[in-house]
Amino acid sequence: MGMCVFTQKSIIEYCGYSVDVGQVETFEKNSEGKTIRKNFEVDFVCNLGAKRFYIQSALDMPTPEKVEQETNSLLRVNDSFQKMIIVGGLAPSYINEDGIVIINIIDFLTKPESLNI
């Protein structure tokens, strides 16, 4: 997402959060029954004191496969901190059935309270 990602990170840092890239490690059985390790990346892990949230960034999510791709790592984070996906365009913002906030870039950039959903 280029410049948009930079802007999101800058906005989050401006609000006082430290921002890092996150990794989620899982162990699954393959078709042969062997345990394999998989790593999933979270675009941003944002921390401020005891407050934390996780962000994925996507240009758009036009297909169920793309939605699954973007939510996959967030669903594997095993804690109760807020998780969100920032999406380009003007699609309505909402909270999905898994509790993940899907927010369009305009709402994210113009509504600082979006960090406190």
C-alpha positions, 0 to 999 in steps of 0.5 A: 500500500506504499504511502498509505501504510506510511501514513497509517504508521505515522498517525499511530505513532503520532498518537503515542504508540510504539509500532512494530511488525508482529509474527504469529507462530502456529503448529499444525499437522500436514497431510502426512501427520507431521507437525509443521511450523507456520509463521503469519505476519501482522502488519502493525503491533501497536503498544502504549503502556498496557494498551495494545492493538493489532492492524492489518492493512489491505488495499481492498478485500473484494473476495472471500479469499482476500478476507481470509488472507487478511484475517488469518494472522489476526485470528491466530493472535491468542489474546483479547486486545483489539484487532483491525483491518484498515482498508482503502476506499470508502467501504463502510466500517464495521466489526465482523463476526470475529470482533475484528474492526474493518475500517476504511482509510478515510475513517481511520485517518479522520477519526482519531477515536478509531484507535479506541474502538 
